[in-house]
Amino acid sequence: MPLNTEEQRYHVLDGLRGVAAIAVMCGHFLSAEFRLLGHPIVPFTQSSLAVDLFFVLSGFVLCHAYAGRIADGMSLRWLMTKRFVRLYPLFITGLLLGALTLALLITAGLTTMNPERAMASVAVNLFFLPFLSHDVIRDLAAHGSLVASIFPANPPAWSLFFEMLASLALPWLIGRSTRQLAVVIALCWVGYFVFGLYTGLPNDKAGFNPSLGWSTDTVAGGFFRVGFGFALGVLLYRRLREIGPKIRASASFRLFTPGLLYLAAFCLLINPFAARGLITVPTLLVAIPAIVAIGAMSQSASARMERASIFLGYLSYPLYCLHFPVGRLTALATRDLNLSTWSFALLAGSLSILAALLAAAFIDRPLRRMIAARRHRRASQPAGLELGE
């Protein structure tokens, strides 16, 4: 669903969310290495930063959607109900499809996980909770093994655990002053950075490692990561309400068309050079906040661009939830074909997009309507509560 309320529609932020989802998928499906001046280069080295972009977008948009309602007395229970209705249908779809692929991986002997632990992991993950283990899963054709995923059946779902925690903290964050928010962001960044160095420096890894939260060994760092991104999104929304109109009116701002912004975001996420964190850190501290701010102030220059932005937003969440199990199924089905990395990525990506569109149309919307209707029958809902956001 579009990131919007009745007052303002953030179509460009919808489009950015779609670009980020595509970058995540490409990062999982592509690991083809090439050499430049004798140095190995791997595209999508920084695709994991798309998750940080997701967290900043969530903080911004949820603050826009719920700050006024929370101030008017909307309870935490109703807030979490809306977040559950929004996230769960596609989350459970991806998890169940992932459970099927995990069973196939066990049957094929491609994981150290036994059926009992697999069933336990799915049962725990059903509640958005992480399953802590150190099992090894022989994963997508291009990527070798995945170790200690906290959502073994559908690894990208790790971020939804932290998304729900951030939603729980939203009323508290909204109640903080601008200075207090800045302190929260600074403290979370210090934790994020220190934990990133702690996991990235050993074993000659890439210096600062931003890929925290998805595994048993890095789950603690995920709390700092989501805290930094989500609180930053809340602060951005607050500041742009004050200074946004002046910036939007400037002549130089008109140079940032949605198409160019999407291209810049995608290039940022496919950038193969992390430079041991020397590029990653400015991306997190400067580039991602700037992209979200510009996107929030931008408007589609044409009806065609507006439709493209809405479509990217429509595709983003189902693609994020489904691409990994679809990729696993594709890898299993093509094991004997010896596909190149690029051929595998093209096939798995096409199937993932098709599955995402079908799931959005025939699973997500009908289930969310059914859940919302049941909640409406069981209890009276407060003013302003509508299906969406």
C-alpha positions as CSV (number, residue, x, y, z in Angstrom):
1,M,0.0,0.0,0.0
2,P,1.2,3.6,-0.7
3,L,3.0,5.4,2.1
4,N,0.4,8.1,2.6
5,T,-2.2,9.6,4.7
6,E,-5.1,11.9,3.7
7,E,-3.0,15.0,4.1
8,Q,-0.1,14.0,1.8
9,R,1.0,11.1,-0.4
10,Y,4.6,10.2,-0.4
11,H,4.8,8.5,-3.8
12,V,8.5,9.2,-4.2
13,L,9.2,7.5,-0.9
14,D,7.1,4.5,-2.2
15,G,9.4,4.4,-5.2
16,L,12.6,4.5,-3.0
17,R,11.2,1.6,-1.0
18,G,10.8,-0.4,-4.2
19,V,14.3,0.5,-5.4
20,A,15.7,-0.7,-2.0
21,A,13.8,-4.0,-2.2
22,I,15.2,-4.7,-5.7
23,A,18.7,-3.9,-4.5
24,V,18.3,-6.4,-1.6
25,M,17.1,-9.1,-4.1
26,C,20.0,-8.4,-6.4
27,G,22.5,-8.6,-3.5
28,H,21.2,-12.0,-2.6
29,F,21.1,-13.4,-6.1
30,L,24.3,-11.9,-7.5
31,S,27.8,-12.6,-6.3
32,A,29.6,-12.6,-9.7
33,E,33.1,-11.4,-9.1
34,F,35.1,-9.5,-11.7
35,R,38.6,-7.9,-11.5
36,L,39.4,-4.2,-12.0
37,L,43.1,-3.4,-12.2
38,G,43.9,-6.7,-10.6
39,H,41.5,-6.2,-7.7
40,P,38.4,-8.4,-7.1
41,I,35.1,-6.4,-7.4
42,V,31.8,-7.8,-6.2
43,P,28.6,-5.8,-7.2
44,F,26.0,-5.1,-4.6
45,T,28.6,-5.1,-1.8
46,Q,26.6,-2.5,0.0
47,S,23.1,-3.8,-0.8
48,S,22.6,-4.6,2.9
49,L,22.4,-0.8,3.4
50,A,19.0,-1.0,1.7
51,V,17.7,-2.3,5.1
52,D,19.0,0.9,6.8
53,L,17.1,2.9,4.1
54,F,14.0,0.8,5.0
55,F,14.4,1.7,8.7
56,V,14.8,5.4,8.0
57,L,11.7,5.3,5.7
58,S,9.7,3.5,8.4
59,G,10.6,6.0,11.1
60,F,9.7,8.9,8.8
61,V,6.4,7.6,7.4
62,L,5.1,6.1,10.7
63,C,5.7,9.4,12.4
64,H,3.8,11.1,9.7
65,A,1.0,8.6,9.9
66,Y,0.6,8.2,13.6
67,A,2.1,11.2,15.5
68,G,-1.2,13.1,15.4
69,R,-3.3,10.0,16.3
70,I,-1.0,9.1,19.2
71,A,-1.3,12.6,20.5
72,D,-5.1,12.3,20.3
73,G,-5.0,9.2,22.4
74,M,-4.5,6.3,20.1
75,S,-3.4,3.3,22.2
76,L,-0.3,1.2,21.8
77,R,-2.5,-1.8,21.3
78,W,-4.3,-0.2,18.3
79,L,-1.0,0.9,16.8
80,M,0.5,-2.6,17.1
81,T,-2.7,-4.1,15.7
82,K,-2.4,-1.9,12.6
83,R,1.2,-2.8,12.2
84,F,0.4,-6.5,12.6
85,V,-2.4,-6.2,10.0
86,R,0.0,-4.4,7.6
87,L,2.9,-6.8,8.0
88,Y,1.7,-10.3,8.8
89,P,-0.1,-11.6,5.7
90,L,3.0,-11.4,3.5
91,F,5.3,-12.3,6.4
92,I,3.5,-15.5,7.0
93,T,3.3,-16.2,3.2
94,G,7.1,-15.9,2.9
95,L,7.7,-17.9,6.1
96,L,5.5,-20.8,5.0
97,L,7.0,-20.9,1.5
98,G,10.4,-20.7,3.2
99,A,9.5,-23.6,5.5
100,L,8.8,-25.7,2.4
101,T,12.2,-24.9,0.9
102,L,13.9,-25.5,4.2
103,A,12.4,-29.0,4.2
104,L,13.7,-29.6,0.7
105,L,17.2,-28.4,1.7
106,I,17.1,-30.9,4.7
107,T,16.0,-33.7,2.4
108,A,18.8,-32.9,0.0
109,G,21.4,-32.8,2.8
110,L,22.2,-29.2,2.2
111,T,22.0,-28.0,5.8
112,T,23.1,-29.1,9.3
113,M,19.6,-28.3,10.6
114,N,17.5,-31.4,11.4
115,P,13.7,-31.5,11.0
116,E,13.0,-31.0,14.7
117,R,15.1,-27.7,14.8
118,A,13.5,-26.6,11.5
119,M,10.0,-27.0,12.9
120,A,11.0,-25.3,16.1
121,S,12.5,-22.4,14.2
122,V,9.3,-21.9,12.1
123,A,7.1,-22.1,15.2
124,V,9.2,-19.4,16.9
125,N,9.5,-17.2,13.8
126,L,5.7,-17.3,13.4
127,F,5.5,-14.7,16.3
128,F,8.1,-12.4,14.7
129,L,10.6,-13.8,17.2
130,P,14.2,-14.8,16.3
131,F,15.4,-18.4,16.5
132,L,19.0,-18.6,17.8
133,S,21.1,-21.4,16.4
134,H,24.4,-21.9,14.5
135,D,23.1,-24.2,11.8
136,V,24.7,-24.0,8.4
137,I,22.5,-23.9,5.3
138,R,23.9,-24.4,1.8
139,D,22.2,-21.5,0.2
140,L,21.5,-19.8,-3.1
141,A,23.6,-21.1,-6.0
142,A,25.8,-18.0,-6.0
143,H,26.4,-17.7,-2.3
144,G,27.8,-20.8,-0.6
145,S,26.6,-21.2,2.9
146,L,24.5,-19.2,5.3
147,V,25.4,-19.6,8.9
148,A,23.3,-18.9,12.0
149,S,20.3,-17.1,10.5
150,I,17.7,-16.1,13.1
151,F,15.0,-16.7,10.5
152,P,16.3,-19.9,8.8
153,A,13.2,-20.4,6.6
154,N,13.3,-16.9,5.3
155,P,16.4,-15.0,6.3
156,P,15.3,-11.5,5.2
157,A,12.5,-11.6,7.7
158,W,15.0,-10.7,10.4
159,S,14.4,-7.0,9.8
160,L,10.6,-7.4,10.5
161,F,11.4,-8.5,14.0
162,F,13.2,-5.3,14.5
163,E,10.5,-3.4,12.6
164,M,7.9,-4.5,15.2
165,L,10.2,-3.5,18.1
166,A,10.6,-0.1,16.5
167,S,6.8,0.2,16.2
168,L,6.6,-0.5,19.9
169,A,9.0,2.4,20.6
170,L,7.3,4.8,18.2
171,P,5.0,6.6,20.8
172,W,8.1,7.0,23.1
173,L,10.2,8.4,20.3
174,I,7.4,10.8,19.2
175,G,7.3,12.1,22.7
176,R,10.9,13.1,22.8
177,S,12.2,16.5,22.1
178,T,14.4,17.2,19.1
179,R,17.5,17.3,21.3
180,Q,16.6,14.0,23.0
181,L,16.0,12.4,19.7
182,A,19.5,13.5,18.6
183,V,21.0,11.9,21.7
184,V,19.1,8.6,21.0
185,I,20.4,8.7,17.4
186,A,24.0,9.4,18.5
187,L,24.0,6.7,21.1
188,C,22.6,4.1,18.7
189,W,25.1,5.1,16.1
190,V,28.0,4.6,18.5
191,G,26.6,1.1,19.4
192,Y,26.1,0.4,15.7
193,F,29.6,1.5,14.7
194,V,31.4,-0.2,17.6
195,F,29.5,-3.5,17.0
196,G,30.2,-3.2,13.3
197,L,33.9,-2.9,13.9
198,Y,33.8,-5.8,16.4
199,T,32.3,-8.1,13.8
200,G,34.1,-6.7,10.8
201,L,37.7,-6.4,11.8
202,P,38.5,-10.1,12.7
203,N,39.4,-12.6,10.1
204,D,40.5,-9.9,7.7
205,K,36.9,-8.8,6.9
206,A,35.9,-5.5,5.5
207,G,36.6,-3.2,8.5
208,F,33.3,-1.7,9.5
209,N,30.5,-4.3,8.9
210,P,27.0,-2.8,8.6
211,S,25.3,-6.2,8.1
212,L,24.1,-6.6,11.7
213,G,21.0,-8.2,13.1
214,W,20.3,-11.1,10.8
215,S,22.3,-13.8,12.5
216,T,22.7,-15.2,16.0
217,D,26.2,-13.7,16.3
218,T,25.1,-10.2,15.2
219,V,21.5,-10.0,16.6
220,A,22.6,-7.7,19.5
221,G,24.0,-5.2,17.0
222,G,20.6,-5.2,15.2
223,F,19.1,-3.2,18.1
224,F,21.5,-0.4,17.6
225,R,21.0,-0.6,13.9
226,V,17.3,-0.2,13.9
227,G,17.4,2.3,16.7
228,F,19.7,4.6,14.7
229,G,17.7,4.3,11.4
230,F,14.2,4.5,12.9
231,A,14.9,7.4,15.2
232,L,16.7,9.2,12.4
233,G,13.5,8.9,10.3
234,V,11.4,10.4,13.1
235,L,13.8,13.3,13.4
236,L,13.9,13.9,9.7
237,Y,10.1,14.1,9.6
238,R,10.1,16.6,12.4
239,R,12.8,18.8,10.9
240,L,11.4,18.7,7.4
241,R,8.0,20.0,8.6
242,E,9.9,23.1,9.7
243,I,12.4,23.7,6.9
244,G,11.0,21.6,4.1
245,P,8.8,24.3,2.4
246,K,11.9,26.7,2.1
247,I,14.0,24.0,0.6
248,R,11.3,22.9,-1.8
249,A,10.9,26.4,-3.1
250,S,14.6,26.8,-4.0
251,A,15.6,26.7,-7.6
252,S,18.3,24.1,-7.0
253,F,15.9,21.6,-5.5
254,R,14.1,21.3,-8.8
255,L,17.1,19.4,-10.2
256,F,16.2,16.4,-8.1
257,T,13.6,14.6,-10.2
258,P,12.2,11.3,-8.9
259,G,13.9,9.3,-11.7
260,L,17.3,10.7,-10.9
261,L,16.8,10.1,-7.2
262,Y,15.9,6.5,-7.9
263,L,19.0,6.1,-10.1
264,A,21.2,7.7,-7.4
265,A,19.8,5.4,-4.7
266,F,20.3,2.3,-6.8
267,C,23.8,3.3,-7.7
268,L,24.6,3.9,-4.1
269,L,23.3,0.4,-3.1
270,I,25.1,-1.5,-6.0
271,N,28.3,0.3,-5.2
272,P,31.0,-2.5,-4.9
273,F,33.5,-0.3,-3.0
274,A,33.1,-0.2,0.8
275,A,36.7,0.8,1.4
276,R,36.6,-1.0,4.8
277,G,33.8,1.3,5.9
278,L,35.2,4.6,4.6
279,I,32.4,4.7,2.1
280,T,29.8,2.8,4.1
281,V,29.9,5.3,7.1
282,P,29.2,8.4,5.0
283,T,26.5,6.5,3.2
284,L,24.7,5.8,6.5
285,L,25.3,9.2,8.0
286,V,24.8,11.5,5.0
287,A,23.7,9.9,1.8
288,I,20.7,7.8,3.0
289,P,19.2,10.6,5.2
290,A,19.7,13.0,2.2
291,I,17.9,10.6,-0.2
292,V,15.0,10.2,2.2
293,A,14.7,14.0,2.8
294,I,14.8,14.8,-0.9
295,G,12.3,12.0,-1.7
296,A,9.9,13.3,0.9
297,M,10.0,16.8,-0.6
298,S,9.8,15.7,-4.2
299,Q,6.7,15.2,-6.3
300,S,6.3,13.2,-9.4
301,A,6.7,15.4,-12.5
302,S,4.2,13.4,-14.6
303,A,1.4,11.0,-14.2
304,R,3.6,8.2,-15.7
305,M,6.3,8.8,-13.0
306,E,3.7,8.8,-10.3
307,R,2.3,5.5,-11.5
308,A,5.9,4.1,-11.6
309,S,6.5,5.2,-8.1
310,I,3.3,3.7,-6.8
311,F,4.1,0.4,-8.6
312,L,7.5,0.2,-7.1
313,G,6.0,0.8,-3.6
314,Y,3.3,-1.9,-4.4
315,L,6.0,-4.3,-5.3
316,S,8.5,-3.6,-2.5
317,Y,7.1,-5.5,0.5
318,P,6.0,-8.7,-1.2
319,L,9.2,-8.8,-3.1
320,Y,11.2,-8.4,0.1
321,C,9.2,-11.2,1.8
322,L,9.2,-13.7,-1.1
323,H,12.4,-13.3,-3.1
324,F,14.6,-15.5,-0.8
325,P,12.4,-18.6,-0.7
326,V,11.7,-18.2,-4.4
327,G,15.4,-18.0,-5.0
328,R,16.0,-21.1,-3.0
329,L,13.4,-23.0,-4.9
330,T,15.0,-21.8,-8.2
331,A,18.4,-22.9,-7.0
332,L,17.2,-26.3,-6.0
333,A,15.3,-26.8,-9.3
334,T,18.3,-25.7,-11.4
335,R,21.1,-27.5,-9.5
336,D,22.0,-29.8,-12.4
337,L,21.8,-27.0,-15.1
338,N,25.1,-25.3,-14.0
339,L,23.6,-21.8,-14.6
340,S,25.9,-18.9,-14.5
341,T,25.4,-16.4,-11.6
342,W,23.8,-13.9,-14.0
343,S,21.5,-16.4,-15.6
344,F,20.4,-17.6,-12.2
345,A,19.8,-14.1,-11.0
346,L,17.7,-13.2,-14.0
347,L,15.6,-16.3,-13.7
348,A,15.2,-16.1,-9.9
349,G,14.5,-12.4,-10.0
350,S,11.9,-12.7,-12.7
351,L,10.1,-15.5,-10.8
352,S,10.4,-13.4,-7.5
353,I,8.7,-10.4,-9.1
354,L,5.9,-12.5,-10.5
355,A,5.4,-14.2,-7.2
356,A,5.4,-10.8,-5.4
357,L,2.7,-9.4,-7.7
358,L,0.5,-12.5,-7.4
359,A,0.9,-12.5,-3.6
360,A,0.1,-8.8,-3.3
361,A,-3.1,-9.1,-5.4
362,F,-4.4,-12.5,-4.1
363,I,-3.0,-12.9,-0.6
364,D,-2.0,-9.6,1.0
365,R,-5.0,-7.4,0.3
366,P,-7.7,-10.0,0.8
367,L,-6.1,-11.2,4.1
368,R,-5.6,-7.7,5.5
369,R,-9.2,-6.8,4.6
370,M,-10.4,-9.9,6.4
371,I,-8.3,-9.3,9.5
372,A,-9.4,-5.6,9.6
373,A,-13.0,-6.6,9.2
374,R,-12.8,-9.1,12.1
375,R,-11.1,-6.6,14.3
376,H,-13.8,-4.1,13.4
377,R,-16.6,-6.5,14.4
378,R,-14.9,-7.5,17.7
379,A,-14.2,-4.0,19.0
380,S,-15.0,-0.4,18.1
381,Q,-12.1,1.3,16.4
382,P,-10.9,4.8,17.2
383,A,-11.5,7.7,14.8
384,G,-9.1,7.8,11.9
385,L,-8.2,4.1,11.8
386,E,-8.3,3.0,8.2
387,L,-6.7,0.2,6.3
388,G,-3.4,1.3,4.9
389,E,-0.2,3.1,5.6
